[in-house]
């Protein structure tokens, strides 16, 4: 009789222990609070490298593994890019047709863990073109989530700037860095 009692108590203890455990095959939703975005466009020309950036405050949330809300959308005001030189800034604005297309849009959706980083879908709307990336990697650090996109001006049907009768030419390749700063 005492043996049955021990088996019953052990069985109940195991049941309560396993019954309260969360299954490991269901990932929890994670919310990452964003308070600032920095976008950098880097490239090279015949006279050296350039770096144009746009930093702005924004309050939003990136949800990881969420079926409820799993998209992060933001508009980027193209006239706010600064290249550190008025002429270069004006050239960039002319190249991306700021007067005709004042804003670009970045949409990150279907964010899911990939090791300590994340994979997502990225839609980048610039001028009148949308670039779509299915498995865009977002690198996770303590203070930000960051992604890098390499493309060409020709991918978005733009001509790189040429100045001084062809003496200064901007290369077709550009790199766009997205940094989403956490709280």
N, C-alpha and C positions, 0 to 999 in steps of 0.2 A: 504494500500500500504506500509506503514511504517512497519507494522507487517511482511509482506512478505520479506522485505529487511533485517530485523533482523534475520529471519529464514534462509535466504540465507547466510548471513555473518556468523552466528553461524554454519551452515552446512559446509561452506568452512573451517572455523577454525577447526572444529572437523575432517574433512577430511585430512587437512594438518597435524594436530597433530597425528592422527592415521596412516596416510600414511608414516610418517617419523619414526615411532616407529619400532624397530626390534622385530620380533616375539620371544617370550620367549621359545618356544619349540625347536628351533634350537640352539644348543650350538656352541659357537665360537671356532675356532681352537686356541690352546694355545701352544706356543713354550717355552720350558724350556731349557736354555743353560747350558750344563754340562762342567765343566773345570777340574774335578778330580774325580777319582774313588778309593774307598777303599773297599777291600774285606777281610773279616776276617773269619777264620775257628777256631771255638772253640770247645772244647770237654774236656773229662776227662780221666784220667788213674788211675791206682792203686796208684800212687804217687802224684796225684793232677791234677789240671786243666791246660790246655794249650791254647794258643792263637797265631795263626799264621796269619800274615797279608801281604797284598800286596797293596801298594798305588802307583798310577801312574797318570800323567797328561794326559788329553785327551780333545780335543775340539770337541764337538758334540752337537746335539740338540735332545731332546725328544719332539715329537709332540703329543699333547693330542687332541683326537676327530678329527683327521685329516684323510681325505680320500686320500690325496695326498701322504704323506710319514708318516707312522706310525710305524716305527721299529727302534730300537736302537740296534746295534750289536757291540760287542767289544771282542777282543781276550785278554786273560789273560795269561801272561807268567808265567808258574808254577815255574820256577827256581827262580823267584823274591820274592817268599814268604819267610818271615823271622819269625821264632818262638822265637826269643830272645835267642836261645841256638843253637850252631852249630850242636850238635848231634840230637836235635829234628828237626831242619830244614832239615838235611840230611835224617832222618827217614820219614818225610812228603814227601820229594821229591822221596824217594824210594817207598813209599806206593802208590803215584799217578803216578808212572812210568814216571818220567820226561824225561828220555832219549828216551823212546818210544813215549810218548805223551807230547811234550814240551809246548803245548798251550791248554787251555780250551776256550770255547766260551760261552758268555752270550748273548742271544737275547731277547729283550723285545719288544713286539708288541701289537697292538690293545689297546693302553693306553686310558683309559676313566675315567672321574671323578667318584668318589664314596664318596660323602660328601666332606670333605676337602682333602681327600686322592685320590688315583687312584687304579683302577683295571687294570690288564693287562694279557697278555699271556707271560709266561716265558719259554724259552727253554735253558737248561743248558747242554752243551756238555763237558764232562770230561772223560778222557781216551778215550774209544771208545763207550761210552754210552751217550744217550741223555735223559735227564729227562724233561718232559713236564708238565707244570702247567697252567691250563686254567684261573683261577681267582686269580692270584697272587696279593696280596695287596702291594702297595707301599705307605708308609707313608710319607706325605708331611710336612716338617718343613720349617722355614725361609731360612736355608742354604743348605738343602739337601733333596733328595728323598731316602728313605731307605726301603729295604725289607729283610725279614728273611726267610731262608729256613732250615727246620729241616729235616735231612735224616740220613741214616746209611751208613757206608762203604759198607755193604752188598748190599744196593740198587744199587750201581755202581760196584758190583762184585769185591770189593777190600777187602783184609784182613787187619784189624787193626794191627799195629805193636805190636810185642811181643819181649821183650828184657830180657836179663839175665836169660835164661832158664825158662821163664814164670813168673819171679818175678815181672816184670813191664809189664802190659798189658794196651793197649789203649782200651777204651770202644768203642762199635760199633756206638753209637750215636754221630753225629756231628751237629753243627749249622753253617750255612754260612750266613753272613750278607753282603748285597750289599749296599753301600752308594754311591750315585751319587751326588756330590757336585755342587751346582748352582753357577753361576757368582755372 
